[in-house]
Amino acid sequence: MIPSPALYPRMGVTWFNLALVTSLLVRVSLLGFESADYIFFWSNWYDYSVQHGRWAALKDDFSNYPPLYLYLLSLSTLLPLPKLHAVKAVPIAFDYLAAWFVFRLVRVKHPTGPSPLYAAAGVLFLPTVVLNSAA
């Protein structure tokens, strides 16, 4: 049976919600993985930030990342999460922010229909996006 065209908007939103939950589950399943970036850089920067004062450490040149990332990493030290999860929380949050921007951009070109939802969900499942944040 072919669904009525009136159901398409609801089906798109339902599909998108399922994609959001699935993308979050994929990221949660990778949270325990410690990448080389985490082992050699992010973990050390997190520790440096905690040991030298979350905000006072920012005056030192202990990283080659942009200041905004270091501000967010410093904020992540305040989260009630294990260090590995707190460090990964920053890029994971930006995955969803990027998907929102893609949704908005595609919505300009396609103001009706599910295309913006599909584009946003697609961003959340790109291997480079998932692996750069959660793994």
Secondary structure, DSSP 4 states (H G I P E B T S, - for coil): -PPPGGGHHHHHHHHHHHHHHHHHHHHHHHTT---HHIIIIIHHHHHHHHHT-TTGGGGS---SS-HHHHHHHHHHTTSSS-HHHHHHHHHHHHHHHHHHHHHHHHHHH--SSSHHHHHHHHHHT-HHHHHHHT-
